[in-house]
């Protein structure tokens, strides 16, 4: 089995108890990891082509990571435009710090 098919099966059968997919379009995935340790700042994970950016739900700024510049800019615009939805999702999914 080649590497592509392995990645495909992992993607299809990922266990969603470890993350909640909030948005998926143009190859961009926006996710909250409710079981992640160390939730100090309310944030979401933005994934694109096996790279990731962690984005604050306080002001939409990048906390860490790096993805393709134009996709990062688009994702940050999506986060800012839908900030209330992402904050509500955070509060519903993560026990602990709320926004």
C-alpha positions in Angstrom: 0.0 0.0 0.0 1.5 3.3 -0.9 1.7 6.4 1.3 -1.2 8.2 -0.3 -3.7 5.4 0.5 -2.5 5.2 4.1 -3.0 9.0 4.5 -6.5 8.6 2.9 -7.5 5.9 5.3 -6.3 7.8 8.3 -8.2 10.9 7.1 -11.4 8.9 6.5 -11.3 6.9 9.7 -9.9 9.6 12.1 -11.4 9.3 15.5 -13.5 12.5 16.0 -13.5 12.2 19.8 -10.1 13.9 19.7 -11.2 16.9 17.6 -14.3 18.7 16.3 -14.2 19.9 12.7 -15.8 23.3 12.5 -15.0 24.3 9.0 -13.6 22.6 5.9 -13.4 24.3 2.5 -10.6 25.1 -0.1 -8.4 22.5 1.6 -8.5 24.5 4.9 -9.7 22.7 8.0 -10.6 24.6 11.2 -10.6 22.3 14.3 -11.0 22.4 18.1 -9.2 19.7 20.0 -11.4 19.3 23.1 -9.2 16.7 24.7 -5.9 18.6 24.2 -3.9 19.3 27.3 -2.8 22.8 28.2 -5.7 24.9 27.0 -4.4 28.2 28.4 -5.7 30.5 25.7 -9.0 29.8 23.8 -7.8 28.9 20.3 -8.5 26.9 17.2 -6.2 24.9 14.9 -6.1 25.8 11.2 -4.7 23.0 9.0 -3.7 23.2 5.3 -1.6 20.6 3.5 -0.2 18.9 6.6 0.8 22.2 8.2 -0.9 23.9 11.1 -1.5 27.3 12.6 -2.9 27.9 16.0 -5.2 31.0 16.1 -6.4 32.9 19.1 -10.2 33.2 19.7 -9.6 36.4 21.6 -8.4 38.5 18.6 -7.8 36.1 15.7 -4.0 36.5 15.9 -1.7 33.6 15.1 -0.2 32.0 18.3 2.1 29.6 16.5 2.6 27.8 13.3 2.8 28.6 9.7 0.9 27.7 6.6 0.8 29.0 3.0 0.5 32.8 3.4 -2.7 33.3 1.2 -4.4 30.4 2.9 -3.5 31.7 6.4 -4.9 35.1 5.5 -8.1 33.5 4.1 -8.4 31.3 7.2 -7.9 34.3 9.6 -10.6 36.2 7.7 -13.0 33.2 8.1 -12.2 33.1 11.9 -12.7 36.8 12.4 -16.0 36.8 10.4 -17.3 33.8 12.3 -15.7 34.5 15.7 -19.0 34.3 17.6 -19.6 30.8 16.3 -16.1 29.6 17.0 -16.3 31.0 20.5 -19.6 29.3 21.2 -18.2 26.1 19.9 -15.1 26.4 22.1 -17.3 27.0 25.2 -19.5 24.0 24.3 -16.6 21.6 23.7 -13.8 22.5 26.0 -14.1 22.1 29.8 -12.2 24.9 31.5 -11.4 28.3 30.1 -14.3 30.0 28.3 -14.3 33.0 26.0 
